[in-house]
């Protein structure tokens, strides 16, 4: 009888209780919160559910907007160049210097630079959680898995989406879009800037703001 009670105790301790699924549920909720923020153009809400690295990524883009000349811009990836120049086209130097990474994420969402169309189709599956890191695999429209993942991190007890990794996935999309457009990279960038801000950029866009 004593052995039976001991075995039952071991099974109880080893069995996953109701809290075992909590981290996975929290990661899934983080993705839902991010997607809702994008679809509703709620920049402040989006900035609240992305990682510190995400906010630092946008702050770095603002620093690029403040400092890079034409050669420097062409030394960074096309996608980073586009977001850098969107910030330069949209903000005065004082604003670029003042705004935090959170402010810049919020602006990008409010302005629609992180598109609703892509977010509306974005679905994740096969979530994996390991310690304070997690991933979700991007699914095809038919529900099949793609090779691409979005990362999450637990910071200060909250699961947050790593927007920086998601932005990296857009690099291939931008490269493909340029190829399909028949435009040079510079022509394509200027077209995106005009569409993204409603204003045609002038030659000064290639120089740091004074």
Backbone as CSV, one residue per row, in Angstrom:
resi,resn,N_x,N_y,N_z,CA_x,CA_y,CA_z,C_x,C_y,C_z
1,UNK,0.832,-1.214,0.000,0.000,0.000,0.000,0.863,1.260,0.000
2,UNK,1.946,1.204,0.832,2.840,2.368,0.899,3.472,2.625,-0.465
3,UNK,3.855,1.551,-1.170,4.445,1.701,-2.501,3.446,2.277,-3.488
4,UNK,2.178,1.866,-3.368,1.146,2.386,-4.249,0.937,3.875,-4.034
5,UNK,0.903,4.275,-2.741,0.734,5.706,-2.437,1.903,6.514,-2.988
6,UNK,3.128,5.938,-2.870,4.317,6.630,-3.375,4.259,6.780,-4.887
7,UNK,3.801,5.718,-5.592,3.676,5.779,-7.038,2.658,6.833,-7.451
8,UNK,1.539,6.875,-6.745,0.515,7.883,-7.051,1.055,9.288,-6.853
9,UNK,1.888,9.478,-5.817,2.484,10.791,-5.570,3.404,11.190,-6.719
10,UNK,4.217,10.226,-7.195,5.110,10.518,-8.314,4.323,10.890,-9.562
11,UNK,3.252,10.175,-9.836,2.428,10.469,-11.003,1.806,11.851,-10.884
12,UNK,1.395,12.203,-9.683,0.793,13.521,-9.469,1.799,14.629,-9.723
13,UNK,3.040,14.413,-9.216,4.062,15.441,-9.395,4.501,15.558,-10.846
14,UNK,4.474,14.424,-11.564,4.944,14.441,-12.948,3.880,14.895,-13.920
15,UNK,2.613,14.767,-13.538,1.526,15.093,-14.456,1.467,16.585,-14.719
16,UNK,1.272,17.005,-15.965,1.147,18.437,-16.259,-0.162,18.976,-15.712
17,UNK,-0.062,19.949,-14.846,-1.265,20.545,-14.275,-1.795,21.640,-15.162
18,UNK,-2.818,22.350,-14.721,-3.443,23.393,-15.536,-2.495,24.517,-15.917
19,UNK,-1.446,24.749,-15.098,-0.535,25.854,-15.391,0.467,25.515,-16.477
20,UNK,0.607,24.239,-16.842,1.632,23.855,-17.807,1.416,24.512,-19.161
21,UNK,0.192,24.709,-19.539,-0.107,25.299,-20.835,-0.067,26.819,-20.810
22,UNK,0.095,27.404,-19.615,0.003,28.858,-19.500,1.017,29.593,-20.364
23,UNK,2.334,29.222,-20.355,3.278,29.957,-21.212,2.891,29.916,-22.676
24,UNK,2.479,28.759,-23.170,2.078,28.647,-24.572,0.868,29.521,-24.860
25,UNK,-0.105,29.508,-23.969,-1.294,30.340,-24.148,-0.921,31.816,-24.156
26,UNK,0.031,32.187,-23.302,0.448,33.591,-23.225,1.163,34.025,-24.501
27,UNK,1.969,33.120,-25.077,2.640,33.435,-26.342,1.604,33.638,-27.442
28,UNK,0.630,32.742,-27.513,-0.428,32.871,-28.517,-1.200,34.170,-28.327
29,UNK,-1.455,34.541,-27.087,-2.177,35.782,-26.830,-1.352,36.989,-27.239
30,UNK,-0.044,36.910,-27.044,0.839,37.996,-27.473,0.709,38.233,-28.970
31,UNK,0.679,37.147,-29.743,0.517,37.279,-31.192,-0.844,37.871,-31.529
32,UNK,-1.894,37.416,-30.857,-3.235,37.958,-31.126,-3.291,39.446,-30.804
33,UNK,-2.646,39.843,-29.700,-2.653,41.264,-29.318,-1.925,42.105,-30.364
34,UNK,-0.794,41.582,-30.840,-0.041,42.309,-31.872,-0.865,42.430,-33.142
35,UNK,-1.451,41.338,-33.579,-2.219,41.344,-34.821,-3.404,42.300,-34.727
36,UNK,-4.080,42.304,-33.581,-5.211,43.220,-33.385,-4.747,44.663,-33.464
37,UNK,-3.596,44.955,-32.853,-3.069,46.323,-32.874,-2.772,46.776,-34.303
38,UNK,-2.189,45.875,-35.108,-1.880,46.231,-36.493,-3.161,46.443,-37.288
39,UNK,-4.116,45.549,-37.144,-5.348,45.618,-37.936,-6.195,46.828,-37.573
40,UNK,-6.053,47.322,-36.354,-6.819,48.497,-35.920,-5.983,49.777,-35.966
41,UNK,-4.760,49.680,-36.519,-3.847,50.831,-36.609,-3.643,51.495,-35.249
42,UNK,-3.509,50.667,-34.223,-3.317,51.164,-32.861,-1.830,51.070,-32.520
43,UNK,-1.104,52.122,-32.861,0.338,52.114,-32.693,0.776,51.977,-31.250
44,UNK,0.094,52.658,-30.335,0.469,52.582,-28.922,0.321,51.159,-28.408
45,UNK,-0.754,50.484,-28.810,-0.970,49.100,-28.376,0.096,48.189,-28.954
46,UNK,0.480,48.417,-30.212,1.519,47.596,-30.834,2.845,47.760,-30.111
47,UNK,3.184,48.991,-29.748,4.451,49.241,-29.060,4.497,48.563,-27.704
48,UNK,3.330,48.310,-27.119,3.267,47.672,-25.802,3.506,46.170,-25.864
49,UNK,3.329,45.562,-27.027,3.392,44.094,-27.103,4.568,43.602,-27.942
50,UNK,5.559,44.470,-28.195,6.760,44.044,-28.913,7.972,44.155,-27.993
51,UNK,9.000,43.402,-28.326,10.171,43.290,-27.462,11.028,44.553,-27.440
52,UNK,11.905,44.583,-26.464,12.867,45.682,-26.378,13.709,45.747,-27.644
53,UNK,14.105,44.579,-28.176,14.899,44.563,-29.414,14.133,45.180,-30.568
54,UNK,12.825,45.015,-30.579,11.999,45.617,-31.628,12.058,47.133,-31.548
55,UNK,11.916,47.630,-30.341,11.954,49.087,-30.159,13.344,49.640,-30.466
56,UNK,14.379,48.884,-30.093,15.752,49.312,-30.390,16.010,49.313,-31.899
57,UNK,15.402,48.369,-32.599,15.544,48.313,-34.058,15.031,49.605,-34.692
58,UNK,13.870,50.077,-34.268,13.318,51.302,-34.843,14.105,52.528,-34.397
59,UNK,14.646,52.496,-33.185,15.472,53.617,-32.757,16.736,53.683,-33.617
60,UNK,17.282,52.513,-33.972,18.460,52.481,-34.843,18.127,53.035,-36.219
61,UNK,16.930,52.730,-36.735,16.525,53.292,-38.022,16.468,54.820,-37.956
62,UNK,15.982,55.337,-36.840,15.938,56.798,-36.680,17.341,57.380,-36.655
63,UNK,18.274,56.674,-36.010,19.668,57.128,-36.011,20.238,57.119,-37.429
64,UNK,19.875,56.092,-38.206,20.286,56.075,-39.611,19.721,57.291,-40.348
65,UNK,18.471,57.599,-40.080,17.830,58.733,-40.749,18.533,60.044,-40.421
66,UNK,19.093,60.120,-39.234,19.777,61.339,-38.798,21.190,61.462,-39.370
67,UNK,21.817,60.344,-39.715,23.252,60.387,-39.984,23.696,59.905,-41.358
68,UNK,22.965,59.003,-41.985,23.498,58.362,-43.191,23.349,59.237,-44.432
69,UNK,24.439,59.320,-45.189,24.371,59.975,-46.490,23.999,58.924,-47.538
70,UNK,24.044,59.301,-48.797,23.611,58.390,-49.859,24.413,57.079,-49.861
71,UNK,25.742,57.196,-49.704,26.565,55.989,-49.682,26.215,55.118,-48.480
72,UNK,26.021,55.741,-47.334,25.665,54.988,-46.139,24.321,54.298,-46.273
73,UNK,23.378,54.960,-46.910,22.058,54.365,-47.124,22.137,53.143,-48.021
74,UNK,22.996,53.225,-49.032,23.122,52.094,-49.945,23.934,50.949,-49.349
75,UNK,24.537,51.181,-48.194,25.288,50.120,-47.528,24.392,49.268,-46.621
76,UNK,23.152,49.718,-46.361,22.230,48.936,-45.538,21.209,48.265,-46.451
77,UNK,20.540,47.277,-45.933,19.609,46.516,-46.760,18.471,47.399,-47.260
78,UNK,17.943,47.038,-48.394,16.854,47.784,-49.023,15.696,48.035,-48.066
79,UNK,15.284,47.022,-47.309,14.137,47.204,-46.420,14.452,48.209,-45.320
80,UNK,15.666,48.124,-44.736,16.062,49.099,-43.720,16.165,50.495,-44.329
81,UNK,16.644,50.557,-45.570,16.766,51.843,-46.260,15.393,52.496,-46.437
82,UNK,14.413,51.684,-46.792,13.065,52.221,-47.001,12.504,52.789,-45.709
83,UNK,12.607,52.032,-44.615,12.057,52.513,-43.345,12.836,53.712,-42.817
84,UNK,14.159,53.697,-43.043,14.968,54.849,-42.650,14.507,56.113,-43.366
85,UNK,14.276,55.988,-44.674,13.886,57.163,-45.456,12.434,57.558,-45.211
86,UNK,11.587,56.606,-44.872,10.226,56.968,-44.464,10.257,57.852,-43.221
87,UNK,11.127,57.503,-42.284,11.275,58.336,-41.080,11.841,59.702,-41.439
88,UNK,12.853,59.736,-42.305,13.467,61.010,-42.705,12.459,61.888,-43.439
89,UNK,11.634,61.282,-44.269,10.636,62.022,-45.047,9.510,62.559,-44.159
90,UNK,9.253,61.867,-43.051,8.068,62.178,-42.241,8.350,63.063,-41.036
91,UNK,9.592,63.072,-40.544,9.888,63.724,-39.279,10.998,64.759,-39.419
92,UNK,10.885,65.807,-38.641,11.954,66.797,-38.552,13.090,66.236,-37.698
93,UNK,14.267,66.839,-37.841,15.428,66.362,-37.090,15.147,66.316,-35.589
94,UNK,14.540,67.339,-35.047,14.286,67.375,-33.602,13.395,66.217,-33.170
95,UNK,12.428,65.875,-33.992,11.547,64.748,-33.672,12.306,63.434,-33.746
96,UNK,13.143,63.271,-34.764,13.940,62.059,-34.888,14.869,61.880,-33.690
97,UNK,15.411,62.975,-33.200,16.310,62.909,-32.052,15.548,62.592,-30.768
98,UNK,14.338,63.091,-30.660,13.585,63.001,-29.408,12.850,61.684,-29.238
99,UNK,12.342,61.122,-30.309,11.415,60.010,-30.192,12.105,58.723,-29.734
100,UNK,11.428,58.017,-28.847,11.925,56.743,-28.350,11.601,55.633,-29.344
101,UNK,12.182,54.462,-29.106,11.849,53.323,-29.942,10.366,53.007,-29.914
102,UNK,9.745,53.125,-28.751,8.304,52.880,-28.638,7.513,53.883,-29.471
103,UNK,7.937,55.151,-29.417,7.271,56.187,-30.214,7.358,55.857,-31.706
104,UNK,8.499,55.351,-32.119,8.720,55.085,-33.539,7.944,53.864,-34.013
105,UNK,7.863,52.829,-33.174,7.011,51.678,-33.510,5.574,52.135,-33.657
106,UNK,5.129,52.944,-32.706,3.761,53.460,-32.741,3.501,54.244,-34.019
107,UNK,4.443,55.095,-34.411,4.304,55.886,-35.632,4.198,54.979,-36.857
108,UNK,5.076,53.976,-36.935,5.088,53.080,-38.097,3.752,52.365,-38.254
109,UNK,3.157,51.973,-37.138,1.859,51.294,-37.192,0.748,52.277,-37.546
110,UNK,0.765,53.435,-36.906,-0.264,54.445,-37.183,-0.260,54.882,-38.642
111,UNK,0.946,54.972,-39.220,1.074,55.435,-40.605,0.829,54.325,-41.625
112,UNK,0.656,53.101,-41.142,0.394,51.992,-42.053,1.632,51.434,-42.731
113,UNK,2.832,51.765,-42.215,4.052,51.242,-42.824,4.211,49.755,-42.538
114,UNK,3.620,49.299,-41.459,3.542,47.861,-41.184,2.136,47.465,-41.579
115,UNK,2.004,46.881,-42.754,0.721,46.809,-43.438,-0.325,45.905,-42.819
116,UNK,-1.576,46.357,-42.936,-2.709,45.567,-42.477,-2.919,44.343,-43.347
117,UNK,-2.670,44.482,-44.646,-2.937,43.361,-45.551,-2.117,42.136,-45.168
118,UNK,-0.834,42.366,-44.915,0.010,41.248,-44.520,-0.406,40.681,-43.177
119,UNK,-0.757,41.558,-42.241,-1.148,41.092,-40.904,-2.451,40.314,-40.947
120,UNK,-3.363,40.719,-41.813,-4.660,40.044,-41.868,-4.513,38.599,-42.315
121,UNK,-3.494,38.325,-43.110,-3.273,36.965,-43.610,-2.295,36.169,-42.754
122,UNK,-1.682,36.816,-41.789,-0.636,36.173,-41.004,-1.236,35.266,-39.929
123,UNK,-0.889,33.993,-39.995,-1.322,33.019,-38.994,-0.111,32.199,-38.567
124,UNK,-0.090,31.825,-37.297,1.010,31.048,-36.751,0.533,29.697,-36.240
125,UNK,1.432,28.745,-36.238,1.167,27.429,-35.676,2.457,26.821,-35.168
126,UNK,2.375,25.607,-34.674,3.544,24.887,-34.164,4.386,25.769,-33.240
127,UNK,3.741,26.346,-32.243,4.456,27.168,-31.263,5.411,26.301,-30.449
128,UNK,6.590,26.840,-30.176,7.578,26.166,-29.343,8.036,27.146,-28.268
129,UNK,8.046,26.686,-27.017,8.460,27.534,-25.897,9.628,26.859,-25.194
130,UNK,10.696,27.617,-24.993,11.856,27.106,-24.265,12.390,28.225,-23.383
131,UNK,12.137,28.095,-22.097,12.567,29.121,-21.160,11.860,30.438,-21.440
132,UNK,12.668,31.484,-21.642,12.118,32.815,-21.905,12.074,33.146,-23.387
133,UNK,12.235,32.134,-24.234,12.174,32.331,-25.690,11.109,31.415,-26.279
134,UNK,10.505,31.870,-27.362,9.479,31.069,-28.030,9.463,31.428,-29.501
135,UNK,8.893,30.541,-30.294,8.713,30.787,-31.724,7.342,30.293,-32.153
136,UNK,6.852,30.878,-33.228,5.650,30.399,-33.897,5.942,30.319,-35.378
137,UNK,5.531,29.244,-36.008,5.797,29.042,-37.427,4.709,29.696,-38.269
138,UNK,5.110,30.475,-39.264,4.146,31.113,-40.165,3.504,30.047,-41.045
139,UNK,2.183,30.110,-41.148,1.424,29.123,-41.906,1.039,29.649,-43.279
140,UNK,0.956,28.744,-44.234,0.414,29.076,-45.543,-1.105,29.220,-45.442
141,UNK,-1.747,29.823,-46.453,-3.212,29.956,-46.418,-3.939,28.628,-46.256
142,UNK,-3.319,27.528,-46.730,-3.973,26.226,-46.589,-3.685,25.572,-45.241
143,UNK,-2.971,26.277,-44.374,-2.678,25.755,-43.049,-1.363,25.012,-42.943
144,UNK,-0.692,24.785,-44.062,0.605,24.129,-44.029,1.684,25.057,-43.489
145,UNK,2.750,24.464,-42.985,3.820,25.250,-42.391,4.791,25.769,-43.453
146,UNK,5.252,26.992,-43.260,6.325,27.555,-44.074,7.646,27.354,-43.324
147,UNK,8.780,27.668,-43.943,10.064,27.572,-43.224,10.310,28.755,-42.289
148,UNK,9.386,29.698,-42.215,9.637,30.955,-41.516,8.978,30.975,-40.142
149,UNK,9.681,31.596,-39.204,9.184,31.681,-37.833,9.229,33.119,-37.340
150,UNK,8.358,33.412,-36.395,8.392,34.666,-35.659,8.805,34.346,-34.231
151,UNK,9.690,35.156,-33.687,10.211,34.921,-32.344,9.436,35.731,-31.309
152,UNK,9.435,35.215,-30.099,8.847,35.888,-28.941,9.856,35.816,-27.799
153,UNK,9.736,36.731,-26.860,10.603,36.714,-25.683,9.787,37.124,-24.464
154,UNK,10.118,36.523,-23.339,9.468,36.913,-22.086,10.333,37.952,-21.402
155,UNK,9.775,39.141,-21.243,10.490,40.248,-20.618,9.645,40.799,-19.482
156,UNK,10.246,40.843,-18.300,9.532,41.331,-17.111,8.207,40.591,-16.910
157,UNK,8.248,39.288,-17.161,7.076,38.464,-16.907,6.026,38.463,-17.994
158,UNK,6.264,39.180,-19.094,5.283,39.260,-20.184,5.875,38.693,-21.455
159,UNK,5.070,37.958,-22.214,5.496,37.469,-23.518,5.239,38.547,-24.569
160,UNK,6.291,38.865,-25.338,6.228,39.931,-26.326,6.710,39.413,-27.675
161,UNK,6.162,39.964,-28.732,6.542,39.569,-30.090,7.797,40.313,-30.517
162,UNK,8.713,39.591,-31.157,9.950,40.194,-31.656,9.704,40.724,-33.063
163,UNK,9.318,41.973,-33.133,9.004,42.599,-34.411,10.230,42.678,-35.307
164,UNK,11.415,42.743,-34.705,12.640,42.830,-35.508,12.805,41.590,-36.385
165,UNK,12.493,40.407,-35.852,12.612,39.199,-36.678,11.552,39.188,-37.775
166,UNK,10.378,39.712,-37.464,9.337,39.779,-38.485,9.738,40.734,-39.591
167,UNK,10.347,41.857,-39.226,10.796,42.815,-40.227,11.872,42.207,-41.120
168,UNK,12.707,41.351,-40.551,13.740,40.697,-41.363,13.123,39.825,-42.447
169,UNK,11.956,39.257,-42.152,11.295,38.405,-43.141,10.785,39.209,-44.342
170,UNK,10.617,40.520,-44.158,10.137,41.337,-45.266,11.239,41.628,-46.283
171,UNK,12.475,41.318,-45.941,13.582,41.650,-46.838,13.442,40.957,-48.185
172,UNK,13.152,39.668,-48.133,12.987,38.928,-49.381,11.813,39.471,-50.178
173,UNK,10.740,39.855,-49.474,9.562,40.394,-50.156,9.896,41.686,-50.884
174,UNK,10.672,42.556,-50.245,11.073,43.803,-50.895,11.951,43.523,-52.114
175,UNK,12.885,42.594,-51.958,13.768,42.272,-53.078,12.967,41.751,-54.274
176,UNK,12.006,40.891,-53.992,11.169,40.339,-55.059,10.329,41.434,-55.703
177,UNK,9.800,42.332,-54.873,8.956,43.406,-55.384,9.734,44.327,-56.321
178,UNK,10.985,44.614,-55.976,11.830,45.444,-56.851,12.021,44.747,-58.191
179,UNK,12.316,43.471,-58.170,12.536,42.720,-59.405,11.299,42.743,-60.291
180,UNK,10.136,42.604,-59.665,8.895,42.576,-60.428,8.504,43.950,-60.958
181,UNK,8.967,45.002,-60.288,8.557,46.356,-60.674,9.227,46.831,-61.955
182,UNK,10.416,46.296,-62.251,11.171,46.777,-63.399,11.879,48.089,-63.134
183,UNK,11.834,48.569,-61.896,12.481,49.820,-61.518,13.854,49.546,-60.917
184,UNK,14.698,50.577,-60.916,15.944,50.474,-60.159,15.593,50.541,-58.671
185,UNK,16.545,50.180,-57.822,16.274,50.246,-56.388,15.919,51.666,-55.951
186,UNK,16.670,52.649,-56.461,16.401,54.027,-56.064,15.013,54.472,-56.530
187,UNK,14.652,54.129,-57.744,13.324,54.493,-58.250,12.237,53.831,-57.411
188,UNK,12.463,52.592,-57.064,11.486,51.862,-56.250,11.348,52.508,-54.865
189,UNK,12.482,52.844,-54.259,12.456,53.479,-52.933,11.689,54.789,-52.976
190,UNK,11.952,55.614,-53.967,11.266,56.906,-54.068,9.770,56.716,-54.266
191,UNK,9.371,55.703,-55.019,7.951,55.414,-55.215,7.299,54.997,-53.894
192,UNK,7.971,54.147,-53.135,7.443,53.711,-51.840,7.308,54.899,-50.890
193,UNK,8.291,55.781,-50.914,8.233,56.965,-50.045,7.033,57.834,-50.392
194,UNK,6.806,58.039,-51.681,5.660,58.854,-52.093,4.345,58.195,-51.688
195,UNK,4.250,56.888,-51.864,3.034,56.181,-51.480,2.855,56.160,-49.968
196,UNK,3.963,56.030,-49.230,3.876,55.906,-47.781,3.629,57.197,-47.052
197,UNK,4.007,58.326,-47.669,3.867,59.612,-46.980,2.921,60.574,-47.686
198,UNK,2.579,60.267,-48.930,1.711,61.174,-49.685,2.443,62.372,-50.257
199,UNK,3.771,62.367,-50.173,4.567,63.474,-50.697,5.712,62.933,-51.538
200,UNK,5.956,63.567,-52.654,7.057,63.154,-53.531,8.371,63.627,-52.917
201,UNK,9.306,62.719,-52.658,10.576,63.148,-52.057,11.455,63.874,-53.059
202,UNK,12.199,64.865,-52.565,13.137,65.591,-53.400,14.539,65.036,-53.248
203,UNK,15.508,65.617,-53.948,16.912,65.155,-53.878,17.489,65.168,-52.470
204,UNK,16.964,66.044,-51.611,17.503,66.159,-50.257,17.258,64.908,-49.417
205,UNK,16.393,64.009,-49.887,16.079,62.802,-49.117,17.317,61.940,-48.915
206,UNK,18.308,62.075,-49.797,19.509,61.239,-49.721,20.555,61.803,-48.765
207,UNK,20.266,62.946,-48.155,21.215,63.565,-47.232,20.615,63.660,-45.837
208,UNK,21.437,63.589,-44.788,20.915,63.734,-43.417,20.237,65.081,-43.250
209,UNK,19.190,65.154,-42.428,18.506,66.427,-42.220,19.404,67.424,-41.497
210,UNK,19.260,68.659,-41.839,20.089,69.695,-41.215,19.443,70.197,-39.935
